[in-house]
Amino acid sequence: MVLPPLIFAAFAGLAYVGMYREDPQGLPSTRVGQPAPAITPEALTGYPPVGQEMLASGEVTLVNFWASWCPPCRAEHPKLLEYAGDGIRIVGVNFKDQSNAALTYLRDESNPFAAVAFDPQGRTAIDWGVTAPPETFIVDGDGTVLFRFQGPLVGSDYEQRFVPALEEALRDASS
């Protein structure tokens, strides 16, 4: 008789705490402020691998976890192409995908990536704390993860959180 009210009180308490978090939409990342984890040396066939030196080469790099089967990844693809066209280096990690599907996708939609890692089992994604594609990380020139964005690079959340973080990283890198 006492157990149901206690369970309800526990859930209500968790909901109350969750509503008053600093950023209820954001997922915390243990990687922010830490060196970027290693990325699998396995590359998508025909594309250069992502080396750790790419993440600590002195320039801001976006690390984008994506998959050909992921509709939000397709929605953000034009933005990735735009960033690549603007000279922002992006490395891709193809996540839990089939290599033929990924290759067809990049051939048909164009490739924004300087290098493409192939992570069919999702092990690199686990190391980075990725929950589902797309997720994009901003890594500074010394290889430190500055920001994590879960979801496609479109919409108001992207404009209000990701764009300012990227602009700040680029500004800091140029000063």
GULUM-415258 format. One record per atom (N, C-alpha, C): residue in three letters; y, z, x. Coordinates in steps of 0.02 Angstrom, whole numbers, plus 50000, padded with zeros to 5 digits. Each point is the difference from the previous one (the first is absolute). Layout:
<rs>
ALAYZX ...
</rs>
This chain:
<rs>
MET499405000050040 MET500605000049960 MET500635000050043 VAL499975003150057 VAL500585000450044 VAL500074993750043 LEU499464996850015 LEU500004994250045 LEU500444994249976 PRO499954997749937 PRO500434994349979 PRO500755001350008 PRO500265005849981 PRO500725001150011 PRO500185000150075 LEU499565002650042 LEU500135000150072 LEU500024992950029 ILE499544995849978 ILE500004993050023 ILE500634996549977 PHE500195001049937 PHE500624997149975 PHE500605002350040 ALA500045006550014 ALA500565002850038 ALA500024997050070 ALA499434998950031 ALA499984997050067 ALA500264992849998 PHE499784996149951 PHE500254993149995 PHE500744999849984 ALA500235004449957 ALA500715000349984 ALA500415001850061 GLY499765004750040 GLY500345001950062 GLY500044994250049 LEU499454996350008 LEU500014994250045 LEU500484994649975 ALA500014998849935 ALA500464995149972 ALA500735002150011 TYR500145006349991 TYR500685002650010 TYR500224999050072 VAL499585001950047 VAL500164999250072 VAL500094992650015 GLY499574995749974 GLY500054992850013 GLY500634996849975 MET500265002549943 MET500614997249972 MET500615001550043 TYR499985005250039 TYR500585002150038 TYR499924998850076 ARG499544995750018 ARG499944997950070 ARG500634996150018 GLU500134999550066 GLU500594996350023 GLU499994992849978 ASP499444996650008 ASP499934993049979 ASP499354999349962 PRO500015000849934 PRO499374999949962 PRO499664993250001 GLN500364994550017 GLN499684993450002 GLN499684998650067 GLY500255003150053 GLY499754998750067 GLY499375003850016 LEU499594997050040 LEU499405003450023 LEU500145002450071 PRO499855006250015 PRO500145002350068 PRO499554996450050 SER500254999050059 SER499614996750052 SER500015004350062 THR499425001750024 THR499965003950061 THR500184995650060 ARG500054993649991 ARG500154995350055 ARG500754999550015 VAL500435001449952 VAL500724999450012 VAL500195005050054 GLY500354997450051 GLY500215004250056 GLY499485000450055 GLN499434996949990 GLN499455000250048 GLN499894993150031 PRO499674999750058 PRO499834993450028 PRO499564996149951 ALA500114993549998 ALA499604995749956 ALA499275000350021 PRO499555000949952 PRO499285000050017 PRO499794993150025 ALA499444999950033 ALA499724993750024 ALA499834995549940 ILE500044993650012 ILE499804995049950 ILE499394996450028 THR499534998649958 THR499384996750022 THR500174993950044 PRO499634999150054 PRO500114994150042 PRO499724993649969 GLU499615000749946 GLU499724994249967 GLU500564996249963 ALA500054993650015 ALA500524995949969 ALA499704995349949 LEU500414998049953 LEU499804994949953 LEU499924993550041 THR499464996449990 THR499854994150039 THR500594995250003 GLY500194998150062 GLY500544995350010 GLY500685003250007 TYR500045006649994 TYR500635003550006 TYR499965004950058 PRO500575001450033 PRO499995004850055 PRO499845007049974 PRO499665004150041 PRO499875006949981 PRO500635004250005 VAL500005005749967 VAL500555004750004 VAL499845004950057 GLY500384999450054 GLY499915004650056 GLY500475005949993 GLN499805005750027 GLN500415006049997 GLN500674998950034 GLU500014995650050 GLU500634998450035 GLU500514996749954 MET499764996649947 MET500464996949953 MET500405005249961 LEU499715005949992 LEU500335005249961 LEU500475004250043 ALA499994999050065 ALA500445003850045 ALA500344995350049 SER500224994349975 SER500304994950043 SER500765000350003 GLY500295004949968 GLY500735000650001 GLY500344997249938 GLU499634997049954 GLU500314997449940 GLU499675003049938 VAL500395000549947 VAL499745002549937 VAL499474995149974 THR499455002949977 THR499444995949974 THR499805002749932 LEU499864995549955 LEU499705002049936 LEU499254999050005 VAL499635005049978 VAL499274999549996 VAL499834999849926 ASN499724994349978 ASN499884998849929 ASN499254999649987 PHE499755004549958 PHE499304999949979 PHE499974995949936 TRP499584994749999 TRP499984995349944 TRP499294997449990 ALA499904996749944 ALA499374996749984 ALA500134994049955 SER499584995050006 SER500094994049959 SER499865001449926 TRP499595004949985 TRP499815001649931 TRP500515004549966 CYS500535001850034 CYS500485005049977 CYS500624996649968 PRO500085000349933 PRO500584996949968 PRO500685002650026 PRO500095006650011 PRO500645002250028 PRO500144997350070 CYS499474998750038 CYS500094997050067 CYS500294992949992 ARG499754996549951 ARG500264993249986 ARG500735000349977 ALA500175005249962 ALA500695000749976 ALA500495001250057 GLU499785003650051 GLU500455001650056 GLU500014994750054 HIS499554995349998 HIS499934995050053 HIS500644996250015 PRO500384997849950 PRO500634996550016 PRO500495004450040 LYS500005006549987 LYS500445004550037 LYS499775000650073 LEU499355000150011 LEU499745000150069 LEU500194993650036 LEU499954994449966 LEU500204993650031 LEU500755000150016 GLU500405002949956 GLU500725000550012 GLU500145004350061 TYR499685005850004 TYR500105004450058 TYR499794996550065 ALA499434996749998 ALA499774996450060 ALA500504994650019 GLY500284996449951 GLY500504994950012 GLY500645002950030 ASP500145006349984 ASP500595003550027 ASP499875002950069 GLY499404999150026 GLY499855002350068 GLY499715007050004 ILE499825002849944 ILE499685006650000 ILE499254999050012 ARG499745003450050 ARG499294999150016 ARG499585004049950 ILE499504996649973 ILE499535003049953 ILE499304998850026 VAL499615005350002 VAL499294999250014 VAL499625001749937 GLY499494996149986 GLY499625001049939 GLY499335003150016 VAL499775004249954 VAL499335002750003 VAL499674998049935 ASN499544995250004 ASN499644997649941 ASN499475005349984 PHE500045002849940 PHE499675006149981 PHE499464998849948 LYS499375001750016 LYS499444999549953 LYS499984993249965 ASP499994994850039 ASP500034993249974 ASP499444995850030 GLN499914994249974 GLN499554995050028 GLN500414995450046 SER499764998650059 SER500404996150048 SER500184993149973 ASN499534996749966 ASN500154993349973 ASN500565000249948 ALA499995005149957 ALA500525000749949 ALA500685001450033 ALA500005004250051 ALA500625001650036 ALA500284993950035 LEU499564996250033 LEU500224994050035 LEU500294994949951 THR499674999049943 THR500254995449949 THR500685002349975 TYR500075006449987 TYR500635002749976 TYR500574998650049 LEU499905001450064 LEU500534998850049 LEU500144992650009 ARG499494995849994 ARG500114992850005 ARG500414997549940 ASP499845002449941 ASP500334997649939 ASP500705003049990 GLU500105006250020 GLU500625003549986 GLU500475000550060 SER499784997950058 SER500365000550064 SER499905006950031 ASN500055000250065 ASN499855006150038 ASN500645003350026 PRO500165006049977 PRO500595003550026 PRO499845004450061 PHE499375000450020 PHE499785004950049 PHE499994997450071 ALA500245004150047 ALA499964998450071 ALA499285000650024 ALA499615004449969 ALA499305001050016 ALA499675002849937 VAL499344998849994 VAL499645002349940 VAL499355003450019 ALA499975006549989 ALA499385003750010 ALA499564999249938 PHE499355000350011 PHE499524999349945 PHE499625006649994 ASP500095003449944 ASP499735006749988 ASP499565000049938 PRO499424996550003 PRO499604999249939 PRO499705006549973 GLN499895004950042 GLN499735006449978 GLN500545005149983 GLY500634998550018 GLY500545004649984 GLY500085005850048 ARG499694999550059 ARG500045005750047 ARG500705000950029 THR500344994650017 THR500695000550024 THR500445002849945 ALA499894997749939 ALA500395002549943 ALA499925007649993 ILE499405002550010 ILE499895007249996 ILE500405003650054 ASP499994997350061 ASP500375003150055 ASP500755000349986 TRP500264995149964 TRP500714999749984 TRP500175003849936 GLY499495002249963 GLY500115003649938 GLY500154995549941 VAL499794993750004 VAL500124995249946 VAL499545001649942 THR500285000049940 THR499605001349941 THR499804993649964 ALA500454995049999 ALA499854993649968 ALA500544995050022 PRO499814993650007 PRO500504995250018 PRO500454998349942 PRO500604997750011 PRO500324999650066 PRO500325006650019 GLU500005001350064 GLU500395005450029 GLU500324997250063 THR500625001950011 THR500384997650058 THR500295005950037 PHE499924999950065 PHE500275005250044 PHE500544996950044 ILE500535003850011 ILE500514998050048 ILE499865003950064 VAL499924996450055 VAL499845003050064 VAL500584998450048 ASP500275005150033 ASP500564998750046 ASP499754997150065 GLY500474998450044 GLY499844996550062 GLY499565003750049 ASP499955006749993 ASP499565003750045 ASP499325001549968 GLY499884997249940 GLY499355000849969 GLY499955006049953 THR500565002949980 THR499995005649954 THR500084997549928 VAL499585002749956 VAL500044998249929 VAL500625003349971 LEU500454996049973 LEU500635002649971 LEU499965000949925 PHE499634995649966 PHE500024999949927 PHE499364996949973 ARG499785002649943 ARG499424997249965 ARG500224998149930 PHE499834993949979 PHE500154997849932 PHE499374997649968 GLN499815003249944 GLN499424997949963 GLN500224995749942 GLY499694994149994 GLY500164995549946 GLY500324993750027 PRO500124995249956 PRO500284993650022 PRO500745000650017 LEU500214995850045 LEU500704999850023 LEU500414995949950 VAL500025002549938 VAL500404997049946 VAL500225005849954 GLY500534998949963 GLY500205004849949 GLY500495005250024 SER500195004449955 SER500525004950014 SER499775005450049 ASP499385002249996 ASP499765005050048 ASP500044997350071 TYR499784993850009 TYR500064996650065 TYR500734999750023 GLU500444998049955 GLU500714999250018 GLU500335006750015 GLN499795005349966 GLN500325006550010 GLN499715004050057 ARG499374998750018 ARG499705004150054 ARG499844996050063 PHE499664994249991 PHE499784996350059 PHE500584996650036 VAL500414996449962 VAL500554996250031 VAL500455004550042 PRO500235005849974 PRO500425004350043 PRO499645002650062 ALA499355001549993 ALA499625002450058 ALA499944994550053 LEU499884993849978 LEU499954994550048 LEU500684998650032 GLU500535000049960 GLU500674998950029 GLU500175005350051 GLU499835006249986 GLU500145005450048 GLU499594999150064 ALA499374998149993 ALA499584999050060 ALA500274994250042 LEU500204994649968 LEU500284994350037 LEU500675001850033 ARG500405003949965 ARG500655002250027 ARG499895004450062 ASP499545004849994 ASP499855004450056 ASP499724996250059 ALA499604994949987 ALA499704996150054 ALA500524995850038 SER500524998049965 SER500514995850032 SER500545004050035 SER500005006649990 SER500525004050033 SER499765003350064 
</rs>
